[in-house]
Amino acid sequence: MLIYTLDDLRRAGVVKAIGVGVNEIEACLRFADGGDFDCFLLAGRYTLLEQGALDDLLPMVERRSMSILLGGPYNSGILATGAVPGARYNYQPASPEILDRVARIEAVCRARGVHLAAAAIQFPLGHKAVASIVPGAISAAEVERNRELIERPLPPELWADLRSAGLLREDAPTPA
């Protein structure tokens, strides 16, 4: 019996890319230390609420010519629904601190005439290491809504406003 490694299959052209899908930055870093990956599917860790991936993961991905497929740009829903009763963050009811932060992000968006979900789905695409987003949907209508939100023009001043309010990291690249 022949045993092939994923790397052998990639070199033979049987697979085009090797990746791992996880919810944590640290897991991506550990996998990157132990293997030759082309991409990571990272869920919910580079969003309007969370930019910690800018510290280590995204710079490493760029240095190694890898890419990120970003799942969960709505952070389990709260960046699509806003800070409403029952909003979910990380698959659980959102804490008061998260609800407050989302309400502040939403207020900045509203002041610029931007729907929170449009800002949330477009934000990660500003980073050159993010090759694609996987927003998830349970119906054709949600797929269509995500497409429309991605295509909706946003004022560039929105990102500066979020930075000024301390809601977006200074070093976070934003969509053009």
NUNU-636269 format. One record per residue (C-alpha): residue number from 1; residue in one letter; x, y, z. Coordinates in Angstrom, 3 decimals, padded with zeros to 6 digits, m for minus. Layout:
BEGIN
NUM,a,X,Y,Z $
...
END
This chain:
BEGIN
1,m,000.000,000.000,000.000 $
2,l,001.303,003.407,m000.930 $
3,i,001.085,006.183,001.605 $
4,y,001.028,009.722,000.317 $
5,t,001.394,012.854,002.316 $
6,l,m000.662,015.877,001.432 $
7,d,002.523,017.526,000.232 $
8,d,003.166,014.613,m002.168 $
9,l,m000.373,014.973,m003.512 $
10,r,000.111,018.710,m003.966 $
11,r,003.424,018.200,m005.827 $
12,a,001.734,015.610,m008.046 $
13,g,m001.055,018.074,m008.848 $
14,v,m003.740,015.886,m007.276 $
15,v,m004.585,018.678,m004.829 $
16,k,m004.000,022.345,m005.584 $
17,a,m003.721,023.662,m002.041 $
18,i,m003.508,022.453,001.535 $
19,g,m005.264,024.262,004.318 $
20,v,m006.769,024.016,007.754 $
21,g,m010.023,025.474,009.033 $
22,v,m010.154,026.613,012.668 $
23,n,m011.621,029.279,014.947 $
24,e,m008.439,030.368,016.713 $
25,i,m005.400,032.372,015.651 $
26,e,m003.083,030.328,017.887 $
27,a,m004.077,027.097,016.140 $
28,c,m003.211,028.605,012.756 $
29,l,000.192,029.662,014.076 $
30,r,000.868,026.163,015.452 $
31,f,m000.140,024.520,012.172 $
32,a,002.039,026.977,010.231 $
33,d,005.002,026.059,012.439 $
34,g,004.475,022.363,011.737 $
35,g,003.705,022.247,008.052 $
36,d,003.655,023.825,004.635 $
37,f,000.130,025.171,004.244 $
38,d,m001.257,027.315,001.453 $
39,c,m004.163,028.791,003.345 $
40,f,m006.188,028.848,006.524 $
41,l,m009.916,029.128,006.925 $
42,l,m010.151,031.298,010.023 $
43,a,m013.603,031.856,011.478 $
44,g,m014.491,035.121,013.188 $
45,r,m011.043,036.330,014.202 $
46,y,m010.478,039.188,011.777 $
47,t,m013.599,041.308,011.891 $
48,l,m014.815,044.735,012.889 $
49,l,m014.892,043.371,016.449 $
50,e,m011.599,041.487,016.437 $
51,q,m008.367,042.539,014.791 $
52,g,m005.916,040.507,016.886 $
53,a,m004.900,038.558,013.767 $
54,l,m002.899,041.650,012.781 $
55,d,m000.404,040.947,015.584 $
56,d,001.124,037.671,014.390 $
57,l,m001.035,035.654,012.026 $
58,l,m001.628,038.010,009.119 $
59,p,002.011,039.191,008.953 $
60,m,003.172,035.542,008.983 $
61,v,000.668,034.633,006.262 $
62,e,001.972,037.483,004.097 $
63,r,005.647,036.577,004.693 $
64,r,004.983,032.983,003.681 $
65,s,002.797,033.871,000.661 $
66,m,m000.174,032.094,002.171 $
67,s,m003.732,033.325,002.245 $
68,i,m006.679,033.506,004.583 $
69,l,m010.218,032.467,003.828 $
70,l,m012.166,034.352,006.442 $
71,g,m015.244,032.664,007.822 $
72,g,m017.737,034.349,010.092 $
73,p,m017.264,038.021,009.210 $
74,y,m020.437,038.716,011.216 $
75,n,m018.954,037.149,014.391 $
76,s,m021.741,034.552,014.670 $
77,g,m024.386,037.098,013.767 $
78,i,m024.004,040.185,015.927 $
79,l,m022.395,042.213,013.147 $
80,a,m025.367,041.379,010.923 $
81,t,m028.123,041.975,013.473 $
82,g,m026.548,044.755,015.506 $
83,a,m026.710,045.071,019.273 $
84,v,m030.223,043.730,019.674 $
85,p,m031.647,041.512,022.424 $
86,g,m030.609,037.926,021.766 $
87,a,m027.657,038.908,019.550 $
88,r,m025.047,036.169,019.310 $
89,y,m021.276,036.446,019.406 $
90,n,m018.998,033.411,019.194 $
91,y,m022.082,031.190,019.049 $
92,q,m023.310,032.384,022.467 $
93,p,m025.415,035.260,023.753 $
94,a,m023.328,038.434,023.471 $
95,s,m021.941,039.893,026.680 $
96,p,m022.853,043.441,027.738 $
97,e,m019.340,044.577,026.738 $
98,i,m019.705,043.166,023.222 $
99,l,m023.209,044.607,022.888 $
100,d,m021.843,048.026,023.877 $
101,r,m018.955,047.856,021.415 $
102,v,m021.250,046.765,018.583 $
103,a,m023.686,049.566,019.430 $
104,r,m020.812,052.062,019.175 $
105,i,m019.669,050.616,015.826 $
106,e,m023.254,050.698,014.622 $
107,a,m023.608,054.360,015.648 $
108,v,m020.518,055.327,013.631 $
109,c,m021.860,053.402,010.642 $
110,r,m025.288,055.011,010.960 $
111,a,m023.736,058.493,011.069 $
112,r,m022.224,057.762,007.623 $
113,g,m025.397,056.164,006.271 $
114,v,m023.836,052.686,006.276 $
115,h,m025.548,049.475,007.296 $
116,l,m023.484,047.651,009.938 $
117,a,m023.592,044.369,007.993 $
118,a,m022.164,046.065,004.888 $
119,a,m019.211,047.412,006.856 $
120,a,m018.714,044.035,008.555 $
121,i,m018.694,041.964,005.381 $
122,q,m016.444,044.383,003.490 $
123,f,m013.910,045.212,006.210 $
124,p,m011.823,041.982,006.089 $
125,l,m011.444,042.272,002.324 $
126,g,m009.222,045.305,002.857 $
127,h,m006.353,043.067,003.985 $
128,k,m004.328,041.656,001.091 $
129,a,m003.872,038.292,002.842 $
130,v,m007.645,037.736,002.878 $
131,a,m008.328,035.892,m000.370 $
132,s,m012.007,035.326,000.264 $
133,i,m014.712,035.495,002.878 $
134,v,m017.192,032.797,003.839 $
135,p,m020.101,034.640,005.434 $
136,g,m022.402,031.654,005.595 $
137,a,m026.049,031.629,004.687 $
138,i,m029.045,029.399,005.230 $
139,s,m031.148,030.559,002.304 $
140,a,m030.817,031.896,m001.213 $
141,a,m032.102,035.232,000.089 $
142,e,m029.184,035.452,002.542 $
143,v,m026.700,034.660,m000.224 $
144,e,m028.217,037.453,m002.308 $
145,r,m028.141,039.831,000.667 $
146,n,m024.450,039.070,001.284 $
147,r,m023.672,039.712,m002.382 $
148,e,m025.509,043.017,m002.282 $
149,l,m023.759,044.073,000.951 $
150,i,m020.336,043.275,m000.531 $
151,e,m021.084,045.372,m003.608 $
152,r,m022.589,048.330,m001.730 $
153,p,m020.345,051.420,m001.947 $
154,l,m019.068,052.614,001.424 $
155,p,m017.675,056.065,002.145 $
156,p,m013.910,055.861,002.816 $
157,e,m014.411,058.216,005.776 $
158,l,m016.194,055.410,007.631 $
159,w,m012.919,053.653,008.411 $
160,a,m011.290,056.869,009.657 $
161,d,m014.324,057.510,011.872 $
162,l,m014.087,054.015,013.358 $
163,r,m010.373,054.556,014.027 $
164,s,m011.005,057.940,015.639 $
165,a,m013.610,056.336,017.913 $
166,g,m011.090,053.671,018.982 $
167,l,m013.175,050.937,017.362 $
168,l,m010.763,049.970,014.598 $
169,r,m007.034,049.435,014.943 $
170,e,m004.804,052.062,013.385 $
171,d,m002.861,049.395,011.509 $
172,a,m005.926,047.639,010.066 $
173,p,m005.983,047.917,006.288 $
174,t,m009.389,048.853,004.941 $
175,p,m011.143,048.419,001.617 $
176,a,m010.414,051.071,m001.014 $
END
